């Protein structure tokens, strides 16, 4: 059976003034995969991520999401299309509870709109109750359901990371894009994160992952693309990536 493609990008280019940040970058992520994007510092990973999720506009490129043309024109349009992301630096609503943070993510899939919020008719109240139930389910899913009523800024660092993932999942994404979710985590938190990502994959979700922890990526990803100076230098299964001479040189230098 032919694997179905979730995200396909060809010929993505992005220039900032005199700097060519991305040069003919492509990616082909199959449904249900955990797909990794790695490379040394300055390789263009975050730029490519930001192009995919609408923060930067590509100069050129062909984009398809779930078999349909896709234009990453703005972050809110990207979320509607079915891509949810987290950021390297945690971006929660610090004064809101964990439950409220997830409910905010869920509102992109609601129907009642501003008039329902103002007049609070029966359909609006029913929808709000459903949003609350789903938010609690997602907090339980990521392992922090007991902290639903806690103000998010008072959660531990690892739990804040989990909360960000729960909020992204609340949008019912076709593709979950995670930008260095293990950044700042200790070994125990990284292990818990790995278990959560495996659990998310088991639910049928497709995940695109940037991460500096190469050991974590090699043990988690189905396939990996490696960028260096804005160009793809390797793509394949982790076992092949680990022994690829171009990847070894990019990380360790030609002398090694």
C-alpha positions as CSV (number, residue, x, y, z in Angstrom):
1,X,0.0,0.0,0.0
2,X,1.4,3.4,-1.0
3,X,1.9,5.7,2.0
4,X,-0.1,8.9,1.9
5,X,1.7,12.2,2.1
6,X,0.7,14.7,4.7
7,X,3.1,17.6,3.9
8,X,5.0,18.0,0.7
9,X,7.2,21.0,0.0
10,X,9.4,21.5,-3.0
11,X,11.9,24.3,-3.9
12,X,11.4,26.5,-0.9
13,X,13.7,29.5,-1.0
14,X,14.0,32.4,1.5
15,X,16.4,35.3,1.4
16,X,17.0,38.0,4.0
17,X,18.8,40.8,2.2
18,X,22.1,39.4,1.1
19,X,21.7,36.2,3.1
20,X,20.2,33.1,1.3
21,X,18.7,31.5,4.4
22,X,17.0,28.6,2.4
23,X,18.1,27.2,-0.9
24,X,15.8,24.8,-2.7
25,X,14.6,23.0,0.4
26,X,12.0,20.2,0.1
27,X,10.4,17.8,2.5
28,X,7.9,14.9,2.1
29,X,6.2,13.7,5.3
30,X,4.0,10.7,5.3
31,X,0.8,10.5,7.4
32,X,1.5,9.1,10.9
33,X,5.2,9.7,10.8
34,X,7.4,11.5,13.3
35,X,9.7,13.4,11.0
36,X,12.8,15.1,12.2
37,X,14.6,18.2,11.0
38,X,18.2,18.6,12.3
39,X,21.4,20.5,11.5
40,X,24.1,22.5,13.2
41,X,23.4,26.0,14.5
42,X,22.5,28.4,11.7
43,X,21.5,25.6,9.3
44,X,18.1,27.2,8.5
45,X,15.9,24.8,10.6
46,X,13.9,27.5,12.3
47,X,13.7,29.6,9.2
48,X,12.2,26.6,7.3
49,X,9.9,26.0,10.3
50,X,8.7,29.6,10.2
51,X,8.1,29.4,6.5
52,X,6.0,26.3,6.9
53,X,3.9,27.9,9.7
54,X,3.4,31.3,8.1
55,X,5.7,33.5,10.1
56,X,7.9,34.1,7.1
57,X,6.7,34.3,3.5
58,X,8.7,32.1,1.1
59,X,10.3,33.7,-2.0
60,X,9.4,30.6,-4.0
61,X,8.2,27.0,-3.4
62,X,5.4,24.5,-3.9
63,X,3.4,23.6,-0.8
64,X,0.8,20.8,-0.3
65,X,-0.9,19.7,2.9
66,X,-2.9,16.5,2.9
67,X,-3.0,16.3,-0.9
68,X,-4.2,19.9,-1.4
69,X,-2.3,23.1,-2.3
70,X,-1.4,25.0,0.8
71,X,-0.3,28.6,1.1
72,X,1.4,29.5,4.4
73,X,0.3,33.1,4.2
74,X,-0.3,33.9,7.9
75,X,-0.2,31.9,11.2
76,X,-3.9,32.0,11.7
77,X,-4.5,30.7,8.2
78,X,-2.0,27.9,8.8
79,X,-3.8,26.9,12.0
80,X,-7.1,26.7,10.1
81,X,-5.5,24.6,7.4
82,X,-4.4,22.1,10.0
83,X,-0.9,22.8,11.2
84,X,-0.3,23.6,14.9
85,X,3.0,24.5,16.3
86,X,4.9,25.2,19.5
87,X,7.9,27.5,19.9
88,X,11.4,27.1,21.2
89,X,10.6,29.7,23.8
90,X,7.5,28.9,25.8
91,X,4.6,31.1,24.8
92,X,1.7,30.5,27.2
93,X,-0.9,32.9,28.6
94,X,0.9,33.1,32.0
95,X,-2.0,34.5,34.0
96,X,-4.5,31.9,32.6
97,X,-5.0,28.5,34.1
98,X,-3.8,25.4,32.2
99,X,-7.4,24.6,31.3
100,X,-8.0,28.1,29.9
101,X,-4.8,27.9,27.8
102,X,-6.0,24.8,26.1
103,X,-9.5,26.2,25.7
104,X,-8.0,29.1,23.8
105,X,-6.5,26.7,21.3
106,X,-9.8,24.9,20.9
107,X,-11.7,28.0,19.9
108,X,-10.3,27.9,16.4
109,X,-12.7,25.0,15.7
110,X,-15.8,26.6,17.2
111,X,-18.9,27.8,15.3
112,X,-20.8,30.2,17.6
113,X,-18.5,33.2,17.1
114,X,-18.6,36.5,18.8
115,X,-22.5,36.8,19.0
116,X,-22.7,33.5,20.8
117,X,-20.0,34.7,23.3
118,X,-22.0,37.9,23.9
119,X,-25.5,36.6,24.1
120,X,-24.7,33.1,25.6
121,X,-27.6,31.4,24.0
122,X,-28.1,27.6,24.5
123,X,-26.0,26.6,21.5
124,X,-23.1,28.8,22.7
125,X,-23.3,27.4,26.2
126,X,-23.3,23.9,25.0
127,X,-20.3,24.5,22.7
128,X,-18.4,26.2,25.5
129,X,-19.1,23.2,27.8
130,X,-17.8,20.9,25.0
131,X,-14.6,23.0,24.7
132,X,-14.0,22.7,28.4
133,X,-14.5,18.9,28.4
134,X,-12.1,18.5,25.4
135,X,-9.5,20.7,27.1
136,X,-9.6,18.6,30.2
137,X,-9.3,15.4,28.1
138,X,-6.2,16.8,26.4
139,X,-4.6,17.8,29.7
140,X,-5.2,14.3,30.9
141,X,-3.7,13.0,27.7
142,X,-0.4,14.9,28.1
143,X,-0.3,13.9,31.8
144,X,-1.1,17.2,33.6
145,X,-4.8,16.9,34.1
146,X,-4.4,17.4,37.8
147,X,-3.1,20.9,37.2
148,X,-6.1,22.1,35.1
149,X,-6.9,24.9,37.6
150,X,-3.4,26.0,38.2
151,X,-2.1,29.3,36.8
152,X,0.2,28.3,33.9
153,X,3.1,30.4,35.0
154,X,3.3,28.4,38.2
155,X,3.7,25.0,36.4
156,X,7.1,23.4,36.3
157,X,9.1,23.9,33.1
158,X,8.4,20.3,31.8
159,X,4.7,20.7,32.5
160,X,4.6,24.0,30.7
161,X,6.0,22.2,27.6
162,X,3.3,19.6,27.9
163,X,0.7,22.3,28.2
164,X,1.9,23.9,25.0
165,X,1.5,20.6,23.2
166,X,-2.0,20.1,24.7
167,X,-2.9,23.6,23.4
168,X,-1.6,22.8,19.9
169,X,-3.5,19.5,19.9
170,X,-6.7,21.4,20.8
171,X,-6.8,22.8,17.3
172,X,-7.2,19.2,15.9
173,X,-4.1,19.5,13.7
174,X,-3.3,17.4,10.7
175,X,0.3,18.1,11.4
176,X,1.9,18.9,14.8
177,X,5.0,21.0,14.4
178,X,7.3,21.2,17.5
179,X,10.2,23.6,17.7
180,X,12.8,22.2,20.1
181,X,10.4,20.8,22.7
182,X,13.2,19.2,24.7
183,X,15.1,22.5,25.0
184,X,16.0,23.1,28.7
185,X,14.7,19.7,29.9
186,X,16.6,17.3,32.1
187,X,17.0,13.6,31.3
188,X,13.9,12.6,33.1
189,X,11.8,15.2,31.4
190,X,13.2,14.2,28.0
191,X,12.2,10.6,28.6
192,X,8.7,11.7,29.5
193,X,8.6,13.8,26.3
194,X,9.7,10.9,24.2
195,X,6.9,8.8,25.7
196,X,4.3,11.5,25.0
197,X,5.4,11.9,21.4
198,X,5.1,8.1,20.8
199,X,1.7,8.3,22.4
200,X,0.7,11.1,20.0
201,X,1.9,9.1,17.1
202,X,-0.1,6.1,18.2
203,X,-3.2,8.4,18.1
204,X,-2.6,8.8,14.3
205,X,-1.1,12.2,14.4
206,X,1.8,13.3,12.1
207,X,4.6,15.2,13.8
208,X,7.4,17.5,12.4
209,X,10.1,17.9,15.0
210,X,13.1,20.3,15.3
211,X,15.5,19.2,18.0
212,X,19.2,19.7,18.9
213,X,19.2,16.5,20.9
214,X,20.4,14.2,18.1
215,X,20.3,11.1,20.4
216,X,16.6,11.8,21.1
217,X,15.9,12.3,17.4
218,X,17.6,9.1,16.3
219,X,15.6,7.0,18.6
220,X,12.3,8.7,17.9
221,X,12.0,9.8,14.2
222,X,10.9,7.6,11.3
223,X,12.8,9.8,8.8
224,X,15.1,12.8,9.1
225,X,16.2,15.7,6.9
226,X,19.5,17.4,7.6
227,X,20.0,21.0,6.7
228,X,23.4,22.8,6.6
229,X,23.8,26.5,5.5
230,X,20.2,26.5,4.4
231,X,20.5,23.5,2.1
232,X,19.4,19.9,2.5
233,X,22.4,17.6,2.7
234,X,20.8,14.3,3.6
235,X,17.4,12.6,4.0
236,X,16.5,9.2,5.2
237,X,16.0,6.8,8.1
238,X,18.0,7.5,11.3
239,X,20.4,4.6,10.7
240,X,21.5,6.0,7.4
241,X,21.7,9.6,8.6
242,X,24.0,8.6,11.5
243,X,26.7,7.2,9.1
244,X,26.2,9.8,6.3
245,X,29.7,11.4,5.7
246,X,28.1,14.8,4.8
247,X,26.2,14.8,8.1
248,X,29.2,13.8,10.1
249,X,31.3,16.6,8.5
250,X,28.6,19.2,9.1
251,X,28.4,18.4,12.8
252,X,32.1,17.6,13.5
253,X,34.0,19.3,10.7
254,X,36.0,17.9,7.9
255,X,39.0,17.0,10.1
256,X,37.0,14.4,11.8
